Amino acid sequence: MEEVRFWARQVFLQVGRQWVPAVDVCEDEGAYHILLDVAGVEQQDLEVEYHPNGLLVVRGVRRPPFKGSVQCLVLEIPYGAFERQIPLPSPIDPEGISATYQSGLLYICVPKRSSKEQTRTVPINP
């Protein structure tokens, strides 16, 4: 009986819990490289948005694989909708953002804006 209570408690803890995928954010000289662990999420259930205030937003839904009259005894994998907001610290090139999805990982490359504009002396005209 104690075992049944343990499993029931585990199932109860999962109900209604929102999940947030783990993320790695790295950078090199030319871009930010963002990797999200979205195992079990179908590609068509993912959305990536860039906002002009420097915020990258990733949304998605992980749906349970079981349908019908299947009763789950343990639910440790969270399901449902998620949203992950990733602030980017410097100006970027929004037109160059790309995303690929493979093996449960979403890779987003966000190129930094060209730093060709350097500090310069401005001449004062008479």
MARBA-3410 file (N, C-alpha, C, O; in Angstrom, 1 decimal):
126
0.8,-1.2,0.0,0.0,0.0,0.0,0.9,1.3,0.0,0.5,2.3,-0.7 ~ 2.0,1.2,0.7,2.9,2.4,0.8,3.4,2.7,-0.6,3.6,3.8,-1.0 ~ 3.7,1.6,-1.4,4.2,1.8,-2.8,3.2,2.5,-3.6,3.6,3.4,-4.4 ~ 2.0,2.2,-3.5,0.9,2.8,-4.3,0.8,4.3,-3.9,0.7,5.2,-4.8 ~ 0.9,4.7,-2.6,0.9,6.1,-2.2,2.1,6.8,-2.8,2.0,8.0,-3.2
3.3,6.2,-2.8,4.5,6.8,-3.4,4.2,7.2,-4.8,4.5,8.3,-5.3 ~ 3.7,6.2,-5.6,3.5,6.5,-7.1,2.4,7.5,-7.3,2.5,8.4,-8.1 ~ 1.4,7.4,-6.5,0.3,8.4,-6.6,0.8,9.8,-6.3,0.4,10.8,-7.0 ~ 1.7,9.9,-5.3,2.2,11.2,-5.0,3.1,11.8,-6.1,3.0,13.0,-6.4 ~ 3.8,10.9,-6.8,4.7,11.3,-7.9,3.8,11.8,-9.0,4.1,12.8,-9.7
2.7,11.1,-9.3,1.8,11.5,-10.4,1.2,12.8,-10.1,1.1,13.7,-10.9 ~ 0.8,13.0,-8.8,0.1,14.3,-8.4,1.1,15.4,-8.5,0.7,16.5,-8.9 ~ 2.4,15.2,-8.2,3.3,16.3,-8.3,3.5,16.8,-9.8,3.9,17.9,-10.0 ~ 3.3,15.9,-10.7,3.5,16.3,-12.1,2.3,17.0,-12.7,2.5,17.8,-13.7 ~ 1.2,16.9,-12.2,0.0,17.5,-12.8,0.0,19.0,-12.7,0.2,19.5,-11.6
-0.1,19.7,-13.8,-0.1,21.1,-13.8,1.2,21.8,-13.7,1.3,23.0,-13.7 ~ 2.3,21.0,-13.6,3.6,21.6,-13.5,4.1,22.1,-14.9,4.0,21.3,-15.9 ~ 4.5,23.3,-15.0,5.0,23.9,-16.3,6.5,23.5,-16.4,7.2,23.5,-15.4 ~ 6.9,23.3,-17.5,8.3,22.9,-17.7,9.0,24.0,-18.6,8.4,24.7,-19.4 ~ 10.3,24.1,-18.4,11.1,25.0,-19.2,12.3,24.2,-19.6,13.1,23.6,-18.8
12.6,24.2,-20.9,13.7,23.4,-21.4,15.1,24.0,-21.0,15.2,25.2,-20.9 ~ 16.0,23.1,-20.8,17.4,23.6,-20.5,18.0,24.3,-21.7,17.6,24.0,-22.9 ~ 18.8,25.3,-21.5,19.4,26.1,-22.6,20.8,26.3,-22.3,21.3,26.5,-21.2 ~ 21.6,26.3,-23.4,23.0,26.7,-23.4,23.1,27.9,-24.3,22.6,27.9,-25.4 ~ 23.8,29.0,-23.8,24.0,30.2,-24.7,25.5,30.4,-24.7,26.2,30.6,-23.7
26.1,30.3,-25.9,27.5,30.5,-26.1,27.7,31.6,-27.1,26.7,32.0,-27.8 ~ 28.9,32.2,-27.2,29.1,33.2,-28.2,30.6,33.0,-28.8,31.5,32.5,-28.1 ~ 30.7,33.5,-30.0,32.0,33.7,-30.5,32.1,35.1,-31.1,31.2,35.9,-30.8 ~ 33.1,35.4,-31.9,33.2,36.8,-32.3,32.0,37.3,-33.2,31.7,38.5,-33.2 ~ 31.4,36.3,-33.9,30.4,36.7,-34.9,29.0,36.4,-34.5,28.1,37.0,-35.2
28.7,35.6,-33.5,27.4,35.2,-33.3,27.2,34.6,-31.9,28.1,34.3,-31.2 ~ 25.9,34.6,-31.5,25.5,33.9,-30.3,25.0,32.5,-30.8,24.3,32.4,-31.8 ~ 25.3,31.4,-30.0,24.9,30.1,-30.4,24.1,29.6,-29.2,24.5,29.5,-28.1 ~ 22.8,29.3,-29.5,21.8,28.9,-28.5,21.3,27.5,-28.8,20.9,27.2,-29.9 ~ 21.4,26.7,-27.7,21.0,25.3,-27.9,19.9,25.0,-26.8,20.2,25.2,-25.6
18.8,24.5,-27.2,17.7,24.1,-26.3,17.4,22.7,-26.3,17.3,22.1,-27.4 ~ 17.3,22.0,-25.2,17.0,20.6,-25.1,15.4,20.5,-25.1,14.8,20.7,-24.0 ~ 14.9,20.1,-26.2,13.4,20.0,-26.4,13.1,18.6,-26.8,12.2,18.4,-27.7 ~ 13.7,17.6,-26.2,13.4,16.2,-26.6,11.9,16.0,-26.4,11.2,16.4,-25.5 ~ 11.3,15.3,-27.4,9.9,14.9,-27.4,9.0,16.0,-28.0,7.8,15.8,-28.0
9.6,17.1,-28.4,8.7,18.2,-29.0,8.9,18.1,-30.5,10.0,18.0,-31.0 ~ 7.7,18.0,-31.2,7.8,18.0,-32.7,8.2,19.3,-33.2,7.9,20.4,-32.7 ~ 8.9,19.3,-34.3,9.4,20.5,-35.0,8.2,21.5,-35.2,8.4,22.7,-35.0 ~ 7.1,21.0,-35.7,6.0,21.9,-36.0,5.4,22.5,-34.7,4.5,23.4,-34.8 ~ 5.7,22.0,-33.6,5.2,22.6,-32.3,6.2,23.6,-31.7,6.0,24.0,-30.5
7.2,24.0,-32.4,8.2,25.0,-32.0,8.0,26.3,-32.7,7.7,26.3,-33.9 ~ 8.3,27.4,-32.0,8.2,28.7,-32.6,9.4,29.6,-32.0,9.6,29.6,-30.8 ~ 10.1,30.3,-32.9,11.2,31.2,-32.4,10.9,32.6,-32.9,10.6,32.8,-34.1 ~ 10.9,33.6,-32.0,10.7,35.0,-32.3,11.8,35.8,-31.8,12.4,35.5,-30.8 ~ 12.1,36.8,-32.6,13.1,37.8,-32.1,12.4,39.2,-32.0,11.7,39.6,-32.9
12.5,39.8,-30.8,11.9,41.1,-30.6,12.9,42.2,-30.7,14.1,42.0,-30.2 ~ 12.6,43.4,-31.2,13.6,44.5,-31.4,14.3,44.9,-30.1,15.3,45.6,-30.1 ~ 13.7,44.6,-28.9,14.4,45.0,-27.7,15.5,44.0,-27.3,16.0,44.1,-26.2 ~ 15.9,43.1,-28.2,17.0,42.2,-27.9,16.6,40.9,-27.2,17.4,40.2,-26.7 ~ 15.3,40.6,-27.3,14.8,39.4,-26.6,14.5,38.3,-27.6,13.7,38.5,-28.6
15.0,37.1,-27.4,14.7,36.0,-28.2,13.7,35.1,-27.4,14.0,34.8,-26.3 ~ 12.6,34.8,-28.1,11.6,34.0,-27.4,11.4,32.7,-28.1,11.1,32.7,-29.3 ~ 11.4,31.6,-27.4,11.2,30.3,-27.9,10.0,29.7,-27.2,9.9,29.6,-26.0 ~ 9.0,29.3,-28.0,7.8,28.6,-27.5,7.6,27.3,-28.1,8.1,27.0,-29.2 ~ 6.9,26.4,-27.3,6.6,25.1,-27.9,5.7,24.3,-27.0,5.3,24.8,-25.9
5.4,23.1,-27.4,4.5,22.2,-26.7,5.0,20.8,-26.8,5.3,20.3,-27.9 ~ 5.2,20.1,-25.6,5.5,18.7,-25.6,4.2,18.0,-25.3,3.7,18.2,-24.2 ~ 3.8,17.1,-26.2,2.5,16.4,-26.0,2.8,14.9,-25.5,3.8,14.3,-25.9 ~ 2.0,14.4,-24.6,2.2,13.1,-24.1,2.0,12.1,-25.3,1.2,12.3,-26.2 ~ 2.8,11.0,-25.3,2.8,10.1,-26.5,1.6,9.1,-26.4,1.3,8.5,-27.4
1.0,9.0,-25.2,0.0,8.0,-25.0,-1.4,8.6,-25.2,-1.7,9.7,-24.7 ~ -2.3,7.9,-25.9,-3.6,8.4,-26.1,-4.6,7.3,-25.7,-4.2,6.1,-25.5 ~ -5.8,7.6,-25.5,-6.9,6.7,-25.2,-6.9,6.3,-23.7,-6.9,7.2,-22.9 ~ -7.1,5.0,-23.5,-7.3,4.6,-22.1,-6.1,4.2,-21.3,-6.2,3.4,-20.4 ~ -4.9,4.6,-21.8,-3.7,4.3,-21.1,-3.6,5.0,-19.7,-3.9,6.2,-19.7
-3.3,4.3,-18.7,-3.2,4.9,-17.3,-1.7,4.9,-17.0,-1.0,3.9,-17.1 ~ -1.2,6.1,-16.7,0.2,6.3,-16.3,0.3,6.1,-14.8,-0.4,6.7,-14.0 ~ 1.3,5.3,-14.4,1.5,5.1,-13.0,2.6,6.1,-12.4,2.5,6.5,-11.3 ~ 3.5,6.5,-13.3,4.5,7.5,-12.9,4.7,8.5,-14.1,4.8,8.1,-15.2 ~ 4.6,9.7,-13.7,4.8,10.8,-14.7,6.0,11.7,-14.3,5.8,12.6,-13.5
7.2,11.4,-14.7,8.3,12.3,-14.4,8.7,13.2,-15.5,9.4,14.2,-15.3 ~ 8.2,12.9,-16.7,8.5,13.8,-17.8,7.4,14.8,-17.9,6.2,14.5,-18.1 ~ 7.8,16.1,-17.8,6.7,17.1,-17.9,6.3,17.3,-19.3,7.1,17.3,-20.3 ~ 5.0,17.6,-19.5,4.4,17.8,-20.8,3.7,19.2,-20.7,3.4,19.7,-19.7 ~ 3.3,19.7,-21.9,2.6,20.9,-22.0,3.4,22.0,-22.7,4.4,21.7,-23.3
2.8,23.2,-22.6,3.4,24.3,-23.3,4.6,24.9,-22.5,4.6,24.8,-21.2 ~ 5.5,25.5,-23.2,6.6,26.2,-22.5,6.9,27.5,-23.3,6.6,27.7,-24.4 ~ 7.6,28.4,-22.6,8.1,29.6,-23.2,9.4,29.9,-22.5,9.5,30.0,-21.3 ~ 10.4,30.1,-23.3,11.8,30.5,-22.8,12.2,31.8,-23.4,12.2,32.0,-24.6 ~ 12.5,32.8,-22.6,12.9,34.1,-23.0,14.4,34.3,-22.8,14.9,34.0,-21.7
15.2,34.6,-23.8,16.6,34.7,-23.8,17.0,36.1,-24.2,16.9,36.5,-25.3 ~ 17.4,37.0,-23.2,17.9,38.3,-23.5,19.3,38.3,-24.2,20.2,37.5,-23.7 ~ 19.5,39.0,-25.3,20.7,39.0,-25.9,21.4,40.4,-25.6,20.8,41.4,-25.7 ~ 22.7,40.3,-25.2,23.3,41.5,-24.6,23.8,42.6,-25.6,24.1,43.7,-25.2 ~ 24.0,42.2,-26.9,24.5,43.3,-27.8,23.6,43.3,-29.0,22.9,42.3,-29.3
23.8,44.3,-29.9,23.0,44.4,-31.1,23.2,43.2,-32.0,24.4,42.7,-32.1 ~ 22.2,42.7,-32.6,22.3,41.6,-33.5,21.7,41.9,-34.9,21.1,42.9,-35.1 ~ 22.0,41.0,-35.8,21.4,41.1,-37.2,20.2,40.2,-37.2,20.3,39.0,-37.5 ~ 19.0,40.8,-37.1,17.8,39.9,-37.0,17.5,39.2,-38.3,16.9,38.1,-38.3 ~ 18.0,39.7,-39.4,17.7,39.0,-40.7,18.5,37.8,-40.9,18.2,36.9,-41.7
19.6,37.6,-40.1,20.5,36.5,-40.2,20.2,35.4,-39.2,21.0,34.4,-39.3 ~ 19.2,35.5,-38.4,18.9,34.4,-37.4,18.5,33.2,-38.1,17.7,33.2,-39.0 ~ 19.1,32.0,-37.7,18.7,30.8,-38.3,18.4,29.8,-37.2,19.0,29.9,-36.1 ~ 17.6,28.8,-37.4,17.3,27.7,-36.4,17.2,26.4,-37.1,16.7,26.2,-38.2 ~ 17.8,25.4,-36.5,17.7,24.0,-37.0,17.3,23.1,-35.8,17.6,23.4,-34.6
16.6,22.0,-36.1,16.1,21.1,-35.1,16.6,19.7,-35.5,16.3,19.2,-36.6 ~ 17.3,19.0,-34.6,17.7,17.6,-34.9,17.9,16.9,-33.6,18.5,17.4,-32.6 ~ 17.4,15.7,-33.5,17.6,14.8,-32.4,17.2,15.4,-31.1,17.9,15.2,-30.0 ~ 16.1,16.1,-31.1,15.6,16.7,-29.8,16.3,18.0,-29.4,16.0,18.5,-28.3 ~ 17.2,18.5,-30.2,17.9,19.8,-29.8,17.6,20.8,-30.9,17.6,20.6,-32.1
17.2,22.0,-30.4,17.0,23.2,-31.2,18.2,24.1,-31.1,18.5,24.6,-30.1 ~ 18.8,24.3,-32.3,20.0,25.1,-32.4,19.6,26.4,-33.1,19.1,26.4,-34.2 ~ 19.9,27.5,-32.4,19.6,28.9,-33.0,20.9,29.6,-33.1,21.7,29.8,-32.1 ~ 21.2,30.1,-34.3,22.4,31.0,-34.5,21.9,32.4,-34.7,21.1,32.7,-35.6 ~ 22.4,33.3,-33.8,22.0,34.7,-33.9,23.3,35.5,-34.2,24.1,35.8,-33.3
23.5,36.0,-35.4,24.7,36.7,-35.8,24.7,38.1,-35.1,23.6,38.8,-35.0 ~ 25.8,38.5,-34.6,26.0,39.8,-34.1,26.0,40.9,-35.2,26.4,40.6,-36.3 ~ 25.6,42.0,-34.9,25.6,43.1,-35.9,27.1,43.4,-36.1,27.9,43.4,-35.2 ~ 27.4,43.7,-37.4,28.8,44.0,-37.8,29.3,45.2,-37.0,28.7,46.2,-36.8 ~ 30.5,45.0,-36.5,31.1,46.1,-35.7,32.1,46.9,-36.5,33.1,47.4,-36.0
31.7,47.1,-37.8,32.6,47.9,-38.7,32.6,49.4,-38.3,33.5,50.1,-38.6 ~ 31.5,49.8,-37.6,31.4,51.2,-37.2,32.2,51.4,-36.0,31.8,51.0,-34.9 ~ 33.4,52.0,-36.1,34.3,52.2,-35.0,34.1,53.6,-34.5,33.5,54.5,-35.2 ~ 34.7,53.9,-33.4,34.7,55.3,-32.9,35.5,56.1,-33.9,36.6,55.7,-34.3 ~ 35.0,57.3,-34.2,35.7,58.1,-35.1,35.6,59.6,-34.7,34.6,60.0,-34.0
36.5,60.4,-35.2,36.5,61.8,-34.9,35.6,62.5,-35.9,35.7,62.2,-37.1 ~ 34.7,63.3,-35.4,33.7,64.0,-36.3,34.3,65.4,-36.6,34.4,66.1,-35.6 ~ 34.6,65.8,-37.8,35.1,67.1,-38.1,34.0,68.1,-37.9,32.8,67.9,-38.1 ~ 34.4,69.3,-37.4,33.5,70.4,-37.1,33.6,71.4,-38.3,34.7,72.0,-38.5 ~ 32.6,71.6,-39.1,32.6,72.5,-40.2,32.3,73.9,-39.8,31.6,74.1,-38.8
33.0,74.9,-40.5,32.8,76.3,-40.2,31.3,76.7,-40.5,31.0,77.9,-40.3
END
